[in-house]
C-alpha cells in the first residue's frame, strides 16, 4: 500500500483547532522494508530500504529553530538503525553519517545557551529530547563512537531536573524526595487522583506558542515556577496547561528505550558508569 500511495497523511482535526502536520514517510518505508528483508530474505526489500534511506537522508527537526506540530514525527528515524545491520559497508557509512549529522546540528545549537540544550522549544519539546537521546544511543551502538556520550547524558539529565525549573519530566520519578509534576493535564489523574507514574510530560514551550493556544488557563493556584519562566520559554505544573504539562504516550515509550539501555549498560560496565 505504501509503494502504491507514496506520501504522508496529515491528521484531520474536524472541529478541533490543531492539526498534526507530519510530512515524513520515507523513514517508515525504510524501516518496513528492512524488517521485511530480515523476515523473507528477498533482495528487493533490501534494495528498497536503501532507496528510502537515501530519500529520507538527514531530514529532521534537528538543527531547526522551530517546526510545525508533529511535522517530523516520530522525531527520530529508527529505519536507519534497522537497516544498518544488514547493509553493506558503503551504506553503513552513509547511515551512520545521517545520524551523526543530526547530532552535530543539535550540539552546535546547544552551545548558544547555558543549559546546552539544542532542541527547539516547540510543543512537545520533551519528545524532541527523548528522540535526540535515542538517536545518540543508536549511533553509539552502531559505530562504537562515544564522543557524544557526555552531551547525550546532559540531555537525559535535562529530563530529570537539570533545567531552569528544577523539575523532572517524569511523573513520580524520582520517587524519594523528587520534584516532579503534581498536576498533569490528564482527566484520569485529575478525576481519580491516581498518579500516572512514569508518564513523560510535554515539556517547556516558547512563550509565543503558549500565548497563542486556545483554552489554556492555570487552575492549581499560584504558579510556583513563574520566577523561572521568561518571554522565551515557559513551563507550568498545572492541570490547565495542556501545552507543557500533558503526559505523552509516544515520548514515554521512547524514553523507556534509553532508560533500559542505560540500566543494562550500568550492569555490564559499572566502572564506566561510575566514572
C-alpha positions, 0 to 999 in steps of 0.5 A: 500500500505504501509503494502504491500511495507514496506520501504522508497523511496529515491528521484531520482535526474536524472541529478541533483547532490543531492539526498534526502536520507530519510530512515524513514517510520515507523513514517508515518505508525504510524501516518496513522494508528492512524488517521485511528483508530480515523476515523473507530474505528477498533482495528487493526489500533490501534494495528498497530500504536503501532507496528510502534511506537515501530519500529520507537522508538527514531530514529532521527537526534537528538543527531547526529553530522551530517546526510545525506540530508533529511535522517530523514525527516520530522525531527520530528515524529508527529505519536507519538503525534497522537497516544498518545491520544488514547493509553493506559497508558503503551504506553503513557509512552513509547511515551512520553519517545521517545520524551523526549529522543530526547530532552535530546540528543539535550540539552546535545549537546547544552551545548558544545557551547555558543549559546546552540544550539544542532542541527547539522549544516547540510543543512537545519539546520533551519528545524532541529530547527523548528522540535526540537521546535515542538517536545518540544511543543508536549511533553509539551502538552502531559505530562504537563512537562515544564522543557524544556520550557526555552531551547525550547524558546532559540531555537525559539529565535535562529530563530529570531536573537539570533545567531552569525549573528544577523539575523532572519530566517524569511523573513520580520519578524520582520517587524519594524526595523528587520534584516532579509534576503534581498536576498533569493535564490528564482527566484520569489523574485529575478525576481519580487522583491516581498518579500516572507514574512514569508518564513523560510530560510535554515539556517547556514551550516558547512563550509565543506558542503558549500565548497563542493556544486556545483554552489554556488557563492555570487552575492549581493556584499560584504558579510556583515556577513563574520566577523561572519562566521568561518571554522565551520559554515557559513551563507550568505544573498545572492541570490547565496547561495542556501545552507543557504539562500533558503526559505523552504516550509516544515520548514515554515509550521512547524514553523507556528505550534509553532508560533500559539501555542505560540500566543494562549498560550500568550492569555490564560496565559499572566502572564506566558508569561510575566514572 
